[in-house]
Amino acid sequence: MSATPKPNLPQRAIGLWIVTVWIAAVGITNLLSAVTPGVSERMEWLRAIFPFEVSAGGNLFAALSGFFLLSLATNLLRRKRLAWWLAVFLLGISLSSHLIKGLDYEEGLLSLGLFVLLLPMRHQFTAQSDRPSIAQGVRVLIGALLFTLAYGTAGFFLLDQEFSTRFNFWQAIGQTLAMFFTLDQAGLEPTTRFGRFFATSIYLVGASTLSYALWMLWRPVILRGIPATDEERQRAKAIVQRYGRSSLAHLTLLSDKSYYFSPSGESVIAYVPKGRGAVALGDPIGPETDVTPAIAGFVRFCHRNDWHPAFYQTHPDYLDQYHRLGFKSVKIGEEAIVDLQRFTLQGKAGRNLRNAVNRLTKLGHQVDFHTPPLTDRLLKELRSVSDEWLKMRQGSEKRFSLGWFDEVYLRECEVAVVQTPTGQISAFANVIPEYQLNEITIDLMRRRLTVEHGTMEFLFISLFQHFKEQGYDRFNLGLSALAGVGEDPFSPKLEKALHYLYEHLTRFYNFRGLHEFKEKFHPRWEPRYFIYPGVAALPEVVVALIRADSGDRLLDYFRPGA
């Protein structure tokens, strides 16, 4: 396997936090420095070089650079490329302003130090600037108002010698607020030129910060994450058909996925971007020698887009590669795989299943297999079954790691249906290929509200028998979420927390019931994992996963029984 440099995520995070705290400190320092007159000895020397308006302008630019530096702090933490350029530019203005307004080299050194630190870190700031949302604009607007209020309050409180009135803290707040609504400065009487300048500068600072906030608020919202083109989908399909070897392979081709292709072009990662998370479905699909380069390339791709990369429902095969690249992992459940060559209804172990099959058969139920393309009439009846099932579950269609009832998708799938003695379809399941594995798997599994007891067992046993006759070795029943998680005494704390959810959240989702249903068929259980960048990013990637899985219908997602 070719060597691929791994992103050193912890060290980079520490460096970015240092920069963020430092730039926030520079912003606050600039705010306080802008409302504080310079040292008299230095000011006398400067007056011989610069007129008052120039040195006073230094105070104004110090205040403005302070505001913009504070607003850049979180964007630098998110490795924004544009934020780096603006920070370097503003630090230059900050340094010049401190020297011009009063030879304040102490504050200037703080700006210079951060400037020197940022220069060699340029290569770390690769994230594209995201388009602001309405919520982001509102936050900036509130921040602009608070900044202007803080600027005016600090000035009136500290510059009591510049005005005819001495202000305490609350009076300083009141004077600043009054100046927002009066043109005569609410009776304010400056006694010095600096006092007059400061009073005027409040309007300039307020106008500048509010203009920036309004621009952010009114700027059009542009969706992040461009849908895959037809060409990309055809390219992904060719790779999946050649290298797919999991129960998720076919689901990576559904319409909700976007695609990242490895630097070699041999592998594909299917992902869904939501918020600041980009969650990939399963492991990279491609030759094994290209797995590590594909993962590392996806990390770089996500960083350029200001996304946290994550991988959902991965196999244990590549855990070492993920860990070497700085990721963390948590077990999220187990996949149930039935060995068709060994599966039998004979003996004591198969008695209950055998009885269910015999009873349904005697009552006149049968399982029919429909090959694609499915007819409109069949799809209409399947839709009726699906609608009853969704109503019973009190939820909406799930996505991402599951298919959903889409006629274009289902028309090209093989479907097994349970037909009642009256000819009505009572349950169905569609099956999808795993390409390079001699294994078949299910996707949708749905039934009517009222069915004969044992109907679903009857359906699955018929599926096993049918595909065994077709020459398949295994049947994949899909993921049993949270099964086997946190049961070991040495399990990580996060897995133990998930085990607690497994034990106590049956009201919201019947994890245990689904696991017990699959256990009836005596499958082999294989672990599956969630791969994430670290604890700090975990909340955002989990929210991204929930949004991707729910199709952004979060209220339906958390309904009981969904």
Helices and strands as residue ranges (DSSP letters): H 9-34, H 40-47, H 52-77, H 81-102, H 105-118, G 119-124, H 134-158, G 160-162, H 169-181, G 185-187, H 193-218, H 230-243, G 250-253, E 258-261, E 268-274, E 277-281, G 288-290, H 291-304, E 308-314, G 316-318, H 319-324, E 328-339, H 351-362, E 366-370, H 376-393, H 407-411, E 414-419, E 425-433, E 439-447, H 455-469, E 474-481, H 493-504, H 511-519, E 524-532, H 538-550, H 554-557
